[in-house]
Amino acid sequence: MVLSMTGYGRAGALLHGRDIKVELRSVNARFFEYSSRLPRSCMFLEDKLKQLVASRVSRGKVELTLTVQAVTAADTVVTVNWPLAQGYRAALNALAERMDLKNDMTAGMLARFPDVLAQTAAPADETELWQDVQSVAQQALDAFVAMRAREGGKLKADVSGRLETIEKLVGEIEKDSAGRVRAYTEKLYARLQELLGDRSIDESRLITEAAIFADKTAIDEETVRLHSHVAQYRDILEMAEPIGRKLDFLTQELNRESNTIGSKCQDVAITRLVVELKSEIEKIREQIQNIE
């Protein structure tokens, strides 16, 4: 399955009194690059989340964002600042005694004084929290991979269409090159007649020159390799593994063969076909930069 390196996935759930959300996004990169944004209380999950993502992504710059918010009081603990409360009580007693007032102090009164009561987050159960985050992250990852697969399908269709065009162009090049030696021989013969006039032309020399020309400009090996590379390209597109690097190497081979044909053949028609061929290869090269 062809996967694009560009993708996005998001998931959220309310688990054990916590609203958990995970977002994943990625762009092209030569290798696998991972970064994350986590709440301070969840930093211990950094490596686990990275391993989870890496188990399904081999290339691309991936960024994960995790948010965890408590929606119930289950994770909140109310504590008493005892020294401060005792200080307020002593101060009120002293005030009542000094001012000859009735001391009608109550617990509710003390609780209303600043900082006597404090709210703090209860220690999280790390195992439970990881299970909840993992569940949501897995859903986000599923959506993320599904999007990469959809984009990959479009890339595959485009590349496959261009491979067909390349095959047609190679076929035309083979067809045009078939009569190239004969045309060169006839042109050389006509030129010699023009130069020598009534004098006889050495047929053996003419044949030798034609053979040298044929050897220097032969492109059979290059066209055969191009057909082979196209077939191999199609096989790789069907592989169920990351294929981007393999396609990148094979694209270089396609380009190398087309350059060799262009340097060997000076025929205008073939040169035009080679230009079209290289244009299609370049378009494929641009597309596979997005393939994992």
Number of C-alpha atoms within 10 A of each C-alpha: 15 24 28 30 30 24 24 19 21 20 19 19 16 15 17 15 13 19 17 22 19 25 23 22 19 21 16 19 16 14 12 15 18 17 12 15 15 17 13 7 12 17 11 13 16 14 10 12 20 17 12 14 19 15 9 11 20 15 26 23 19 24 18 23 16 19 16 19 13 16 13 11 11 12 16 13 12 12 12 13 13 11 10 16 19 13 11 15 17 12 12 16 17 14 14 15 12 9 9 9 11 10 12 9 12 9 9 8 10 17 15 10 12 10 13 17 16 12 11 10 13 12 10 11 8 13 8 12 18 17 12 18 24 17 18 23 28 17 18 23 26 16 19 22 22 16 19 23 19 15 19 24 16 14 20 23 12 14 22 17 13 17 21 12 16 24 17 13 18 22 14 15 22 16 12 14 20 14 10 17 18 13 13 15 18 13 12 15 16 12 12 16 14 10 10 11 10 8 9 9 13 10 10 9 10 15 12 11 15 19 14 12 15 16 12 11 19 18 22 13 10 18 20 13 15 21 17 12 18 19 13 13 18 15 10 19 20 12 11 10 13 19 18 22 16 13 21 16 11 18 19 14 15 23 18 15 20 22 16 14 21 20 12 14 19 11 12 9 13 22 17 12 19 23 14 15 23 19 14 19 22 15 13 22 19 11 16 22 17 22 25 25
